[in-house]
Amino acid sequence: MANQHTTEKLLEGDRLSGKVTLFAKVTILPGDELSYHEHHGETEVYHILSGEGLYQDNDKTYPVEAGMTTFCEDGNGHAISCKGDEPLVFLAMIQKKEA
């Protein structure tokens, strides 16, 4: 199964500070993932609302569940996958790193 996820932007345009470039609710269906990607000049936070998954933080992988928050620092990479029977739902925020 591939690309079985949705991203619902919660704030857009002028409602974002200019420093925050994405604030969204992401839903990943069982068996799917957001593949590994790197952030340059920005950071990204995931706050897990429901479901269970595996979070890859560079070369380390660990389980995530409701109530947990992940942080991807500028210059690092991450991925997340849904490993439970229910969708993995989380808030995602990308913020530009100050120069």
Biopython code that builds the backbone (N, CA, C, O; Angstrom):
import numpy as np
from Bio.PDB.StructureBuilder import StructureBuilder

atoms = [
    (1, "MET", "N", (0.855, -1.171, 0.000)),
    (1, "MET", "CA", (0.000, 0.000, 0.000)),
    (1, "MET", "C", (0.902, 1.235, 0.000)),
    (1, "MET", "O", (1.858, 1.313, 0.772)),
    (2, "ALA", "N", (0.597, 2.177, -0.853)),
    (2, "ALA", "CA", (1.427, 3.381, -0.904)),
    (2, "ALA", "C", (0.555, 4.622, -0.970)),
    (2, "ALA", "O", (-0.533, 4.612, -1.546)),
    (3, "ASN", "N", (1.052, 5.680, -0.370)),
    (3, "ASN", "CA", (0.390, 6.980, -0.402)),
    (3, "ASN", "C", (-1.027, 6.950, 0.150)),
    (3, "ASN", "O", (-1.917, 7.618, -0.375)),
    (4, "GLN", "N", (-1.234, 6.183, 1.197)),
    (4, "GLN", "CA", (-2.541, 6.133, 1.834)),
    (4, "GLN", "C", (-2.534, 7.059, 3.053)),
    (4, "GLN", "O", (-2.663, 6.617, 4.194)),
    (5, "HIS", "N", (-2.378, 8.357, 2.773)),
    (5, "HIS", "CA", (-2.406, 9.334, 3.854)),
    (5, "HIS", "C", (-3.023, 10.634, 3.344)),
    (5, "HIS", "O", (-3.049, 10.908, 2.145)),
    (6, "THR", "N", (-3.515, 11.422, 4.292)),
    (6, "THR", "CA", (-4.079, 12.720, 3.955)),
    (6, "THR", "C", (-3.450, 13.790, 4.831)),
    (6, "THR", "O", (-3.062, 13.532, 5.970)),
    (7, "THR", "N", (-3.358, 14.991, 4.285)),
    (7, "THR", "CA", (-2.858, 16.142, 5.024)),
    (7, "THR", "C", (-3.906, 17.237, 4.946)),
    (7, "THR", "O", (-4.225, 17.735, 3.866)),
    (8, "GLU", "N", (-4.438, 17.605, 6.105)),
    (8, "GLU", "CA", (-5.446, 18.657, 6.204)),
    (8, "GLU", "C", (-4.784, 19.898, 6.808)),
    (8, "GLU", "O", (-4.486, 19.924, 8.002)),
    (9, "LYS", "N", (-4.556, 20.912, 5.994)),
    (9, "LYS", "CA", (-3.932, 22.138, 6.494)),
    (9, "LYS", "C", (-4.904, 22.838, 7.434)),
    (9, "LYS", "O", (-6.041, 23.126, 7.060)),
    (10, "LEU", "N", (-4.452, 23.111, 8.660)),
    (10, "LEU", "CA", (-5.303, 23.729, 9.669)),
    (10, "LEU", "C", (-5.225, 25.252, 9.633)),
    (10, "LEU", "O", (-6.192, 25.938, 9.962)),
    (11, "LEU", "N", (-4.074, 25.770, 9.233)),
    (11, "LEU", "CA", (-3.885, 27.208, 9.044)),
    (11, "LEU", "C", (-3.112, 27.406, 7.752)),
    (11, "LEU", "O", (-2.239, 26.607, 7.413)),
    (12, "GLU", "N", (-3.437, 28.480, 7.028)),
    (12, "GLU", "CA", (-2.728, 28.781, 5.788)),
    (12, "GLU", "C", (-2.517, 30.278, 5.648)),
    (12, "GLU", "O", (-3.113, 31.077, 6.371)),
    (13, "GLY", "N", (-1.662, 30.641, 4.711)),
    (13, "GLY", "CA", (-1.462, 32.027, 4.326)),
    (13, "GLY", "C", (-1.129, 32.959, 5.475)),
    (13, "GLY", "O", (-0.213, 32.699, 6.256)),
    (14, "ASP", "N", (-1.887, 34.056, 5.573)),
    (14, "ASP", "CA", (-1.629, 35.083, 6.573)),
    (14, "ASP", "C", (-1.825, 34.596, 7.999)),
    (14, "ASP", "O", (-1.337, 35.224, 8.938)),
    (15, "ARG", "N", (-2.524, 33.497, 8.171)),
    (15, "ARG", "CA", (-2.734, 32.970, 9.526)),
    (15, "ARG", "C", (-1.472, 32.312, 10.081)),
    (15, "ARG", "O", (-1.346, 32.118, 11.290)),
    (16, "LEU", "N", (-0.546, 31.974, 9.198)),
    (16, "LEU", "CA", (0.754, 31.462, 9.633)),
    (16, "LEU", "C", (1.679, 32.656, 9.830)),
    (16, "LEU", "O", (1.512, 33.684, 9.173)),
    (17, "SER", "N", (2.632, 32.532, 10.710)),
    (17, "SER", "CA", (3.483, 33.659, 11.083)),
    (17, "SER", "C", (4.502, 34.059, 10.026)),
    (17, "SER", "O", (5.132, 35.110, 10.146)),
    (18, "GLY", "N", (4.672, 33.254, 9.010)),
    (18, "GLY", "CA", (5.762, 33.469, 8.064)),
    (18, "GLY", "C", (6.949, 32.599, 8.446)),
    (18, "GLY", "O", (7.691, 32.132, 7.583)),
    (19, "LYS", "N", (7.121, 32.387, 9.735)),
    (19, "LYS", "CA", (8.159, 31.488, 10.218)),
    (19, "LYS", "C", (7.646, 30.041, 10.178)),
    (19, "LYS", "O", (8.397, 29.116, 9.870)),
    (20, "VAL", "N", (6.362, 29.864, 10.492)),
    (20, "VAL", "CA", (5.727, 28.550, 10.398)),
    (20, "VAL", "C", (5.207, 28.399, 8.975)),
    (20, "VAL", "O", (4.435, 29.231, 8.500)),
    (21, "THR", "N", (5.630, 27.339, 8.297)),
    (21, "THR", "CA", (5.232, 27.148, 6.895)),
    (21, "THR", "C", (4.184, 26.054, 6.728)),
    (21, "THR", "O", (3.556, 25.960, 5.673)),
    (22, "LEU", "N", (3.983, 25.218, 7.760)),
    (22, "LEU", "CA", (2.962, 24.181, 7.705)),
    (22, "LEU", "C", (2.446, 23.915, 9.107)),
    (22, "LEU", "O", (3.226, 23.723, 10.039)),
    (23, "PHE", "N", (1.122, 23.904, 9.251)),
    (23, "PHE", "CA", (0.464, 23.443, 10.473)),
    (23, "PHE", "C", (-0.712, 22.625, 9.992)),
    (23, "PHE", "O", (-1.682, 23.175, 9.469)),
    (24, "ALA", "N", (-0.636, 21.302, 10.164)),
    (24, "ALA", "CA", (-1.620, 20.416, 9.551)),
    (24, "ALA", "C", (-1.886, 19.189, 10.403)),
    (24, "ALA", "O", (-1.095, 18.818, 11.270)),
    (25, "LYS", "N", (-3.040, 18.566, 10.125)),
    (25, "LYS", "CA", (-3.360, 17.259, 10.705)),
    (25, "LYS", "C", (-3.114, 16.223, 9.623)),
    (25, "LYS", "O", (-3.656, 16.325, 8.523)),
    (26, "VAL", "N", (-2.293, 15.223, 9.939)),
    (26, "VAL", "CA", (-1.929, 14.179, 8.985)),
    (26, "VAL", "C", (-2.522, 12.855, 9.462)),
    (26, "VAL", "O", (-2.442, 12.516, 10.643)),
    (27, "THR", "N", (-3.116, 12.116, 8.532)),
    (27, "THR", "CA", (-3.662, 10.791, 8.822)),
    (27, "THR", "C", (-2.986, 9.791, 7.896)),
    (27, "THR", "O", (-3.019, 9.935, 6.674)),
    (28, "ILE", "N", (-2.371, 8.773, 8.497)),
    (28, "ILE", "CA", (-1.716, 7.703, 7.738)),
    (28, "ILE", "C", (-2.481, 6.419, 8.002)),
    (28, "ILE", "O", (-2.688, 6.044, 9.157)),
    (29, "LEU", "N", (-2.902, 5.746, 6.946)),
    (29, "LEU", "CA", (-3.652, 4.504, 7.098)),
    (29, "LEU", "C", (-2.726, 3.337, 7.445)),
    (29, "LEU", "O", (-1.533, 3.378, 7.146)),
    (30, "PRO", "N", (-3.284, 2.290, 8.081)),
    (30, "PRO", "CA", (-2.471, 1.135, 8.460)),
    (30, "PRO", "C", (-1.645, 0.600, 7.290)),
    (30, "PRO", "O", (-2.148, 0.427, 6.179)),
    (31, "GLY", "N", (-0.373, 0.343, 7.565)),
    (31, "GLY", "CA", (0.532, -0.209, 6.566)),
    (31, "GLY", "C", (1.217, 0.820, 5.703)),
    (31, "GLY", "O", (2.085, 0.464, 4.906)),
    (32, "ASP", "N", (0.853, 2.109, 5.833)),
    (32, "ASP", "CA", (1.469, 3.134, 4.995)),
    (32, "ASP", "C", (2.476, 3.944, 5.805)),
    (32, "ASP", "O", (2.632, 3.744, 7.010)),
    (33, "GLU", "N", (3.154, 4.858, 5.122)),
    (33, "GLU", "CA", (4.195, 5.662, 5.764)),
    (33, "GLU", "C", (4.372, 6.990, 5.050)),
    (33, "GLU", "O", (3.942, 7.167, 3.910)),
    (34, "LEU", "N", (5.006, 7.907, 5.739)),
    (34, "LEU", "CA", (5.602, 9.084, 5.109)),
    (34, "LEU", "C", (7.076, 8.757, 5.043)),
    (34, "LEU", "O", (7.722, 8.604, 6.080)),
    (35, "SER", "N", (7.615, 8.647, 3.851)),
    (35, "SER", "CA", (8.981, 8.154, 3.691)),
    (35, "SER", "C", (10.019, 9.129, 4.236)),
    (35, "SER", "O", (9.744, 10.307, 4.466)),
    (36, "TYR", "N", (11.208, 8.599, 4.432)),
    (36, "TYR", "CA", (12.322, 9.356, 4.996)),
    (36, "TYR", "C", (12.613, 10.587, 4.141)),
    (36, "TYR", "O", (12.700, 10.509, 2.915)),
    (37, "HIS", "N", (12.758, 11.720, 4.818)),
    (37, "HIS", "CA", (13.110, 12.967, 4.148)),
    (37, "HIS", "C", (13.887, 13.848, 5.126)),
    (37, "HIS", "O", (13.774, 13.693, 6.342)),
    (38, "GLU", "N", (14.665, 14.758, 4.587)),
    (38, "GLU", "CA", (15.496, 15.637, 5.411)),
    (38, "GLU", "C", (14.950, 17.057, 5.395)),
    (38, "GLU", "O", (14.270, 17.473, 4.457)),
    (39, "HIS", "N", (15.265, 17.783, 6.452)),
    (39, "HIS", "CA", (14.878, 19.191, 6.560)),
    (39, "HIS", "C", (16.136, 20.042, 6.593)),
    (39, "HIS", "O", (17.059, 19.779, 7.364)),
    (40, "HIS", "N", (16.160, 21.059, 5.750)),
    (40, "HIS", "CA", (17.299, 21.979, 5.686)),
    (40, "HIS", "C", (16.756, 23.397, 5.793)),
    (40, "HIS", "O", (15.941, 23.824, 4.975)),
    (41, "GLY", "N", (17.214, 24.123, 6.810)),
    (41, "GLY", "CA", (16.740, 25.477, 7.045)),
    (41, "GLY", "C", (15.407, 25.515, 7.765)),
    (41, "GLY", "O", (14.768, 26.565, 7.838)),
    (42, "GLU", "N", (14.979, 24.369, 8.304)),
    (42, "GLU", "CA", (13.706, 24.288, 9.013)),
    (42, "GLU", "C", (13.705, 23.096, 9.960)),
    (42, "GLU", "O", (14.547, 22.203, 9.858)),
    (43, "THR", "N", (12.742, 23.095, 10.887)),
    (43, "THR", "CA", (12.533, 21.968, 11.802)),
    (43, "THR", "C", (11.101, 21.481, 11.623)),
    (43, "THR", "O", (10.261, 22.193, 11.073)),
    (44, "GLU", "N", (10.823, 20.251, 12.093)),
    (44, "GLU", "CA", (9.462, 19.736, 12.028)),
    (44, "GLU", "C", (9.127, 18.981, 13.308)),
    (44, "GLU", "O", (9.930, 18.206, 13.828)),
    (45, "VAL", "N", (7.922, 19.232, 13.797)),
    (45, "VAL", "CA", (7.397, 18.589, 14.997)),
    (45, "VAL", "C", (6.171, 17.774, 14.604)),
    (45, "VAL", "O", (5.333, 18.233, 13.829)),
    (46, "TYR", "N", (6.070, 16.551, 15.150)),
    (46, "TYR", "CA", (4.856, 15.751, 15.047)),
    (46, "TYR", "C", (4.330, 15.563, 16.469)),
    (46, "TYR", "O", (5.092, 15.217, 17.371)),
    (47, "HIS", "N", (3.032, 15.790, 16.670)),
    (47, "HIS", "CA", (2.403, 15.473, 17.955)),
    (47, "HIS", "C", (1.328, 14.433, 17.664)),
    (47, "HIS", "O", (0.356, 14.712, 16.961)),
    (48, "ILE", "N", (1.509, 13.229, 18.211)),
    (48, "ILE", "CA", (0.634, 12.099, 17.908)),
    (48, "ILE", "C", (-0.690, 12.250, 18.657)),
    (48, "ILE", "O", (-0.718, 12.391, 19.879)),
    (49, "LEU", "N", (-1.792, 12.219, 17.891)),
    (49, "LEU", "CA", (-3.135, 12.343, 18.469)),
    (49, "LEU", "C", (-3.765, 10.978, 18.735)),
    (49, "LEU", "O", (-4.394, 10.773, 19.773)),
    (50, "SER", "N", (-3.595, 10.041, 17.790)),
    (50, "SER", "CA", (-4.160, 8.705, 17.971)),
    (50, "SER", "C", (-3.447, 7.712, 17.065)),
    (50, "SER", "O", (-2.800, 8.083, 16.086)),
    (51, "GLY", "N", (-3.585, 6.449, 17.418)),
    (51, "GLY", "CA", (-2.950, 5.391, 16.646)),
    (51, "GLY", "C", (-1.567, 5.049, 17.162)),
    (51, "GLY", "O", (-1.095, 5.605, 18.154)),
    (52, "GLU", "N", (-0.924, 4.111, 16.460)),
    (52, "GLU", "CA", (0.418, 3.649, 16.809)),
    (52, "GLU", "C", (1.273, 3.618, 15.556)),
    (52, "GLU", "O", (0.784, 3.348, 14.459)),
    (53, "GLY", "N", (2.553, 3.898, 15.731)),
    (53, "GLY", "CA", (3.431, 3.868, 14.574)),
    (53, "GLY", "C", (4.875, 3.692, 14.949)),
    (53, "GLY", "O", (5.219, 3.516, 16.118)),
    (54, "LEU", "N", (5.713, 3.742, 13.939)),
    (54, "LEU", "CA", (7.165, 3.719, 14.122)),
    (54, "LEU", "C", (7.715, 5.017, 13.560)),
    (54, "LEU", "O", (7.386, 5.413, 12.442)),
    (55, "TYR", "N", (8.553, 5.674, 14.346)),
    (55, "TYR", "CA", (9.172, 6.941, 13.947)),
    (55, "TYR", "C", (10.654, 6.708, 13.735)),
    (55, "TYR", "O", (11.339, 6.183, 14.613)),
    (56, "GLN", "N", (11.150, 7.097, 12.571)),
    (56, "GLN", "CA", (12.574, 6.996, 12.274)),
    (56, "GLN", "C", (13.188, 8.376, 12.443)),
    (56, "GLN", "O", (12.808, 9.322, 11.754)),
    (57, "ASP", "N", (14.140, 8.484, 13.361)),
    (57, "ASP", "CA", (14.865, 9.720, 13.636)),
    (57, "ASP", "C", (16.304, 9.487, 13.192)),
    (57, "ASP", "O", (17.109, 8.923, 13.933)),
    (58, "ASN", "N", (16.622, 9.928, 11.971)),
    (58, "ASN", "CA", (17.911, 9.626, 11.353)),
    (58, "ASN", "C", (18.086, 8.115, 11.297)),
    (58, "ASN", "O", (17.368, 7.459, 10.542)),
    (59, "ASP", "N", (19.009, 7.529, 12.062)),
    (59, "ASP", "CA", (19.247, 6.088, 11.987)),
    (59, "ASP", "C", (18.643, 5.316, 13.160)),
    (59, "ASP", "O", (18.917, 4.126, 13.315)),
    (60, "LYS", "N", (17.827, 5.973, 13.990)),
    (60, "LYS", "CA", (17.163, 5.305, 15.113)),
    (60, "LYS", "C", (15.665, 5.231, 14.837)),
    (60, "LYS", "O", (15.074, 6.174, 14.312)),
    (61, "THR", "N", (15.058, 4.105, 15.195)),
    (61, "THR", "CA", (13.624, 3.921, 15.019)),
    (61, "THR", "C", (13.019, 3.517, 16.359)),
    (61, "THR", "O", (13.560, 2.669, 17.069)),
    (62, "TYR", "N", (11.884, 4.141, 16.696)),
    (62, "TYR", "CA", (11.213, 3.794, 17.938)),
    (62, "TYR", "C", (9.701, 3.933, 17.786)),
    (62, "TYR", "O", (9.221, 4.662, 16.919)),
    (63, "PRO", "N", (8.947, 3.218, 18.646)),
    (63, "PRO", "CA", (7.487, 3.280, 18.559)),
    (63, "PRO", "C", (6.956, 4.621, 19.057)),
    (63, "PRO", "O", (7.531, 5.241, 19.952)),
    (64, "VAL", "N", (5.835, 5.060, 18.451)),
    (64, "VAL", "CA", (5.139, 6.271, 18.897)),
    (64, "VAL", "C", (3.665, 5.945, 19.079)),
    (64, "VAL", "O", (3.122, 5.047, 18.436)),
    (65, "GLU", "N", (3.029, 6.704, 19.980)),
    (65, "GLU", "CA", (1.606, 6.533, 20.259)),
    (65, "GLU", "C", (1.036, 7.860, 20.731)),
    (65, "GLU", "O", (1.768, 8.833, 20.913)),
    (66, "ALA", "N", (-0.268, 7.892, 20.928)),
    (66, "ALA", "CA", (-0.968, 9.117, 21.326)),
    (66, "ALA", "C", (-0.288, 9.782, 22.524)),
    (66, "ALA", "O", (0.075, 9.126, 23.501)),
    (67, "GLY", "N", (-0.126, 11.097, 22.422)),
    (67, "GLY", "CA", (0.478, 11.888, 23.491)),
    (67, "GLY", "C", (1.965, 12.151, 23.315)),
    (67, "GLY", "O", (2.525, 13.001, 24.008)),
    (68, "MET", "N", (2.610, 11.441, 22.405)),
    (68, "MET", "CA", (4.051, 11.630, 22.187)),
    (68, "MET", "C", (4.297, 12.732, 21.161)),
    (68, "MET", "O", (3.482, 12.962, 20.268)),
    (69, "THR", "N", (5.438, 13.408, 21.306)),
    (69, "THR", "CA", (5.842, 14.459, 20.380)),
    (69, "THR", "C", (7.246, 14.150, 19.873)),
    (69, "THR", "O", (8.135, 13.803, 20.651)),
    (70, "THR", "N", (7.435, 14.279, 18.565)),
    (70, "THR", "CA", (8.754, 14.078, 17.961)),
    (70, "THR", "C", (9.269, 15.427, 17.459)),
    (70, "THR", "O", (8.490, 16.349, 17.219)),
    (71, "PHE", "N", (10.583, 15.529, 17.305)),
    (71, "PHE", "CA", (11.188, 16.773, 16.820)),
    (71, "PHE", "C", (12.310, 16.423, 15.857)),
    (71, "PHE", "O", (13.219, 15.670, 16.206)),
    (72, "CYS", "N", (12.252, 16.964, 14.651)),
    (72, "CYS", "CA", (13.308, 16.774, 13.650)),
    (72, "CYS", "C", (14.062, 18.096, 13.519)),
    (72, "CYS", "O", (13.518, 19.095, 13.048)),
    (73, "GLU", "N", (15.295, 18.082, 13.936)),
    (73, "GLU", "CA", (16.146, 19.273, 13.933)),
    (73, "GLU", "C", (16.608, 19.608, 12.512)),
    (73, "GLU", "O", (16.699, 18.729, 11.655)),
    (74, "ASP", "N", (16.891, 20.861, 12.282)),
    (74, "ASP", "CA", (17.441, 21.348, 11.018)),
    (74, "ASP", "C", (18.655, 20.505, 10.622)),
    (74, "ASP", "O", (19.547, 20.275, 11.440)),
    (75, "GLY", "N", (18.688, 20.048, 9.380)),
    (75, "GLY", "CA", (19.799, 19.247, 8.879)),
    (75, "GLY", "C", (19.643, 17.752, 9.120)),
    (75, "GLY", "O", (20.499, 16.971, 8.704)),
    (76, "ASN", "N", (18.571, 17.339, 9.780)),
    (76, "ASN", "CA", (18.332, 15.923, 10.058)),
    (76, "ASN", "C", (17.179, 15.404, 9.214)),
    (76, "ASN", "O", (16.520, 16.158, 8.499)),
    (77, "GLY", "N", (16.948, 14.094, 9.313)),
    (77, "GLY", "CA", (15.879, 13.469, 8.555)),
    (77, "GLY", "C", (15.012, 12.589, 9.420)),
    (77, "GLY", "O", (15.396, 12.182, 10.516)),
    (78, "HIS", "N", (13.807, 12.299, 8.891)),
    (78, "HIS", "CA", (12.882, 11.443, 9.634)),
    (78, "HIS", "C", (11.863, 10.809, 8.691)),
    (78, "HIS", "O", (11.715, 11.203, 7.534)),
    (79, "ALA", "N", (11.164, 9.808, 9.238)),
    (79, "ALA", "CA", (10.072, 9.120, 8.550)),
    (79, "ALA", "C", (9.113, 8.636, 9.623)),
    (79, "ALA", "O", (9.483, 8.542, 10.794)),
    (80, "ILE", "N", (7.874, 8.327, 9.229)),
    (80, "ILE", "CA", (6.905, 7.789, 10.184)),
    (80, "ILE", "C", (5.988, 6.835, 9.440)),
    (80, "ILE", "O", (5.621, 7.076, 8.290)),
    (81, "SER", "N", (5.618, 5.737, 10.117)),
    (81, "SER", "CA", (4.728, 4.749, 9.507)),
    (81, "SER", "C", (3.665, 4.335, 10.512)),
    (81, "SER", "O", (3.878, 4.397, 11.723)),
    (82, "CYS", "N", (2.523, 3.912, 9.995)),
    (82, "CYS", "CA", (1.418, 3.428, 10.816)),
    (82, "CYS", "C", (1.561, 1.926, 10.968)),
    (82, "CYS", "O", (1.575, 1.201, 9.974)),
    (83, "LYS", "N", (1.669, 1.449, 12.204)),
    (83, "LYS", "CA", (1.870, 0.018, 12.433)),
    (83, "LYS", "C", (0.715, -0.651, 13.144)),
    (83, "LYS", "O", (0.730, -1.867, 13.331)),
    (84, "GLY", "N", (-0.286, 0.113, 13.543)),
    (84, "GLY", "CA", (-1.433, -0.485, 14.224)),
    (84, "GLY", "C", (-2.548, -0.825, 13.254)),
    (84, "GLY", "O", (-2.385, -0.740, 12.037)),
    (85, "ASP", "N", (-3.700, -1.218, 13.825)),
    (85, "ASP", "CA", (-4.879, -1.540, 13.033)),
    (85, "ASP", "C", (-5.721, -0.302, 12.737)),
    (85, "ASP", "O", (-6.603, -0.334, 11.879)),
    (86, "GLU", "N", (-5.448, 0.774, 13.443)),
    (86, "GLU", "CA", (-6.173, 2.034, 13.270)),
    (86, "GLU", "C", (-5.255, 3.054, 12.601)),
    (86, "GLU", "O", (-4.034, 2.924, 12.684)),
    (87, "PRO", "N", (-5.817, 4.064, 11.940)),
    (87, "PRO", "CA", (-4.971, 5.108, 11.347)),
    (87, "PRO", "C", (-4.118, 5.817, 12.402)),
    (87, "PRO", "O", (-4.514, 5.940, 13.562)),
    (88, "LEU", "N", (-2.963, 6.269, 11.983)),
    (88, "LEU", "CA", (-2.078, 7.088, 12.813)),
    (88, "LEU", "C", (-2.395, 8.543, 12.473)),
    (88, "LEU", "O", (-2.282, 8.954, 11.318)),
    (89, "VAL", "N", (-2.794, 9.322, 13.483)),
    (89, "VAL", "CA", (-3.194, 10.708, 13.271)),
    (89, "VAL", "C", (-2.303, 11.603, 14.117)),
    (89, "VAL", "O", (-2.119, 11.361, 15.310)),
    (90, "PHE", "N", (-1.744, 12.651, 13.489)),
    (90, "PHE", "CA", (-0.873, 13.554, 14.239)),
    (90, "PHE", "C", (-0.924, 14.961, 13.669)),
    (90, "PHE", "O", (-1.309, 15.172, 12.519)),
    (91, "LEU", "N", (-0.528, 15.919, 14.497)),
    (91, "LEU", "CA", (-0.348, 17.292, 14.054)),
    (91, "LEU", "C", (1.085, 17.439, 13.586)),
    (91, "LEU", "O", (2.000, 16.903, 14.212)),
    (92, "ALA", "N", (1.290, 18.153, 12.501)),
    (92, "ALA", "CA", (2.631, 18.405, 11.961)),
    (92, "ALA", "C", (2.829, 19.906, 11.837)),
    (92, "ALA", "O", (1.949, 20.625, 11.362)),
    (93, "MET", "N", (4.003, 20.372, 12.274)),
    (93, "MET", "CA", (4.321, 21.799, 12.147)),
    (93, "MET", "C", (5.758, 21.921, 11.639)),
    (93, "MET", "O", (6.692, 21.376, 12.227)),
    (94, "ILE", "N", (5.906, 22.645, 10.537)),
    (94, "ILE", "CA", (7.232, 22.956, 10.001)),
    (94, "ILE", "C", (7.504, 24.421, 10.270)),
    (94, "ILE", "O", (6.678, 25.289, 9.986)),
    (95, "GLN", "N", (8.688, 24.680, 10.829)),
    (95, "GLN", "CA", (9.068, 26.053, 11.176)),
    (95, "GLN", "C", (10.440, 26.369, 10.601)),
    (95, "GLN", "O", (11.384, 25.594, 10.748)),
    (96, "LYS", "N", (10.534, 27.517, 9.945)),
    (96, "LYS", "CA", (11.820, 27.960, 9.389)),
    (96, "LYS", "C", (12.796, 28.234, 10.520)),
    (96, "LYS", "O", (12.434, 28.804, 11.550)),
    (97, "LYS", "N", (14.026, 27.822, 10.313)),
    (97, "LYS", "CA", (15.087, 28.078, 11.282)),
    (97, "LYS", "C", (15.593, 29.500, 11.052)),
    (97, "LYS", "O", (15.758, 29.935, 9.912)),
    (98, "GLU", "N", (15.834, 30.211, 12.140)),
    (98, "GLU", "CA", (16.340, 31.588, 12.007)),
    (98, "GLU", "C", (17.767, 31.570, 11.497)),
    (98, "GLU", "O", (18.561, 30.703, 11.862)),
    (99, "ALA", "N", (18.081, 32.527, 10.656)),
    (99, "ALA", "CA", (19.434, 32.602, 10.063)),
    (99, "ALA", "C", (20.454, 33.069, 11.086)),
    (99, "ALA", "O", (21.637, 33.190, 10.768)),
]
sb = StructureBuilder()
sb.init_structure("model")
sb.init_model(0)
sb.init_chain("A")
sb.init_seg("    ")
for serial, (resi, resn, name, xyz) in enumerate(atoms, 1):
    if name == "N":
        sb.init_residue(resn, " ", resi, " ")
    sb.init_atom(name, np.array(xyz, "f"), 0.0, 1.0, " ", f" {name:<3s}", serial, name[0])
structure = sb.get_structure()
